[in-house]
């Protein structure tokens, strides 16, 4: 997968993949980590989307929404191979 995502993993249990919105990085949702940790039984997976935080941008020719969606699906499948997972996401704009 290119680019390789920057990921912060914490805990063990059901994977919870945290996807941040535009203009921020994984740290926005990582601020929820104390609450998620207190819930127990969760592996928290915070990743930076391409072009944010420490994940390099997608190539210029592949920087559209369909390419970002495909990259995200591949990243989540790689991070949670064959296992159920929960998705935690935010957006400052309508989805």
C-alpha atoms as a printed R data frame, in Angstrom:
   type eleno elety resid chain resno       x       y       z
1  ATOM     1    CA   UNK     A     1   0.000   0.000   0.000
2  ATOM     2    CA   UNK     A     2   1.358   3.376  -0.907
3  ATOM     3    CA   UNK     A     3   1.742   5.522   0.971
4  ATOM     4    CA   UNK     A     4   2.300   3.497   4.118
5  ATOM     5    CA   UNK     A     5   0.018   4.854   6.855
6  ATOM     6    CA   UNK     A     6   1.332   6.244  10.096
7  ATOM     7    CA   UNK     A     7  -0.481   4.288  12.815
8  ATOM     8    CA   UNK     A     8  -0.637   4.463  16.613
9  ATOM     9    CA   UNK     A     9  -1.995   1.297  18.255
10 ATOM    10    CA   UNK     A    10  -3.007   0.966  21.889
11 ATOM    11    CA   UNK     A    11  -4.606  -1.791  23.922
12 ATOM    12    CA   UNK     A    12  -5.911  -5.244  23.068
13 ATOM    13    CA   UNK     A    13  -9.386  -6.423  22.153
14 ATOM    14    CA   UNK     A    14 -11.904  -5.526  19.475
15 ATOM    15    CA   UNK     A    15 -10.143  -3.267  16.962
16 ATOM    16    CA   UNK     A    16 -11.532   0.268  16.801
17 ATOM    17    CA   UNK     A    17 -10.170   2.101  13.763
18 ATOM    18    CA   UNK     A    18 -10.218   5.871  14.264
19 ATOM    19    CA   UNK     A    19 -10.387   8.022  11.110
20 ATOM    20    CA   UNK     A    20  -9.937  11.754  11.492
21 ATOM    21    CA   UNK     A    21 -11.540  14.413   9.315
22 ATOM    22    CA   UNK     A    22  -9.969  16.936   6.972
23 ATOM    23    CA   UNK     A    23  -7.281  19.304   8.226
24 ATOM    24    CA   UNK     A    24  -6.244  17.361  11.349
25 ATOM    25    CA   UNK     A    25  -4.408  14.126  12.148
26 ATOM    26    CA   UNK     A    26  -4.775  11.070  14.394
27 ATOM    27    CA   UNK     A    27  -4.228  13.152  17.529
28 ATOM    28    CA   UNK     A    28  -7.747  14.606  17.314
29 ATOM    29    CA   UNK     A    29  -9.394  11.243  17.974
30 ATOM    30    CA   UNK     A    30  -6.527   9.995  20.153
31 ATOM    31    CA   UNK     A    31  -7.767  12.564  22.661
32 ATOM    32    CA   UNK     A    32 -10.632  10.101  23.269
33 ATOM    33    CA   UNK     A    33  -8.176   7.362  24.243
34 ATOM    34    CA   UNK     A    34  -8.648   7.627  28.027
35 ATOM    35    CA   UNK     A    35 -12.394   7.086  27.602
36 ATOM    36    CA   UNK     A    36 -11.935   4.208  25.147
37 ATOM    37    CA   UNK     A    37  -9.306   2.627  27.403
38 ATOM    38    CA   UNK     A    38 -11.658   2.853  30.377
39 ATOM    39    CA   UNK     A    39 -14.320   0.993  28.372
40 ATOM    40    CA   UNK     A    40 -11.924  -1.974  28.250
41 ATOM    41    CA   UNK     A    41 -11.506  -4.707  25.671
42 ATOM    42    CA   UNK     A    42 -10.653  -2.388  22.787
43 ATOM    43    CA   UNK     A    43  -7.599  -2.129  20.584
44 ATOM    44    CA   UNK     A    44  -7.517   1.500  19.507
45 ATOM    45    CA   UNK     A    45  -6.003   2.075  16.059
46 ATOM    46    CA   UNK     A    46  -5.379   5.713  15.194
47 ATOM    47    CA   UNK     A    47  -4.134   6.347  11.680
48 ATOM    48    CA   UNK     A    48  -3.191   9.447   9.743
49 ATOM    49    CA   UNK     A    49  -4.920   9.696   6.381
50 ATOM    50    CA   UNK     A    50  -2.737  10.481   3.337
51 ATOM    51    CA   UNK     A    51  -1.364  14.007   3.402
52 ATOM    52    CA   UNK     A    52  -2.083  14.509   7.106
53 ATOM    53    CA   UNK     A    53   0.124  13.996  10.131
54 ATOM    54    CA   UNK     A    54   2.931  11.578   9.339
55 ATOM    55    CA   UNK     A    55   1.354   9.760   6.365
56 ATOM    56    CA   UNK     A    56   2.695  11.014   3.016
57 ATOM    57    CA   UNK     A    57   0.234  12.286   0.404
58 ATOM    58    CA   UNK     A    58  -1.224  10.124  -2.326
59 ATOM    59    CA   UNK     A    59   0.490  10.633  -5.693
60 ATOM    60    CA   UNK     A    60  -0.855  13.747  -7.454
61 ATOM    61    CA   UNK     A    61  -2.469  11.650 -10.195
62 ATOM    62    CA   UNK     A    62  -4.295   9.580  -7.566
63 ATOM    63    CA   UNK     A    63  -5.368  12.235  -5.103
64 ATOM    64    CA   UNK     A    64  -9.134  12.202  -5.633
65 ATOM    65    CA   UNK     A    65 -11.888  10.976  -3.353
66 ATOM    66    CA   UNK     A    66 -12.201   7.540  -5.033
67 ATOM    67    CA   UNK     A    67  -8.464   6.947  -4.560
68 ATOM    68    CA   UNK     A    68  -8.622   8.099  -0.933
69 ATOM    69    CA   UNK     A    69 -11.547   5.741  -0.305
70 ATOM    70    CA   UNK     A    70  -9.691   2.816  -1.915
71 ATOM    71    CA   UNK     A    71  -6.554   3.587   0.124
72 ATOM    72    CA   UNK     A    72  -8.603   3.746   3.334
73 ATOM    73    CA   UNK     A    73 -10.312   0.403   2.663
74 ATOM    74    CA   UNK     A    74  -6.940  -1.219   1.977
75 ATOM    75    CA   UNK     A    75  -5.406   0.318   5.109
76 ATOM    76    CA   UNK     A    76  -8.257  -0.890   7.327
77 ATOM    77    CA   UNK     A    77  -8.115  -4.395   5.826
78 ATOM    78    CA   UNK     A    78  -4.367  -4.503   6.430
79 ATOM    79    CA   UNK     A    79  -4.719  -3.278  10.022
80 ATOM    80    CA   UNK     A    80  -7.600  -5.635  10.890
81 ATOM    81    CA   UNK     A    81  -6.935  -8.745   8.773
82 ATOM    82    CA   UNK     A    82 -10.029 -10.913   8.729
83 ATOM    83    CA   UNK     A    83 -11.382  -9.683  12.041
84 ATOM    84    CA   UNK     A    84 -14.468  -7.681  12.914
85 ATOM    85    CA   UNK     A    85 -13.778  -4.078  13.827
86 ATOM    86    CA   UNK     A    86 -15.529  -0.876  14.819
87 ATOM    87    CA   UNK     A    87 -15.050   2.411  13.021
88 ATOM    88    CA   UNK     A    88 -14.797   5.748  14.818
89 ATOM    89    CA   UNK     A    89 -14.735   8.767  12.526
90 ATOM    90    CA   UNK     A    90 -15.363  12.477  12.559
91 ATOM    91    CA   UNK     A    91 -15.947  15.198  10.024
92 ATOM    92    CA   UNK     A    92 -16.460  18.920  10.344
93 ATOM    93    CA   UNK     A    93 -18.457  18.818   7.116
94 ATOM    94    CA   UNK     A    94 -21.577  16.907   6.047
95 ATOM    95    CA   UNK     A    95 -20.788  13.388   4.907
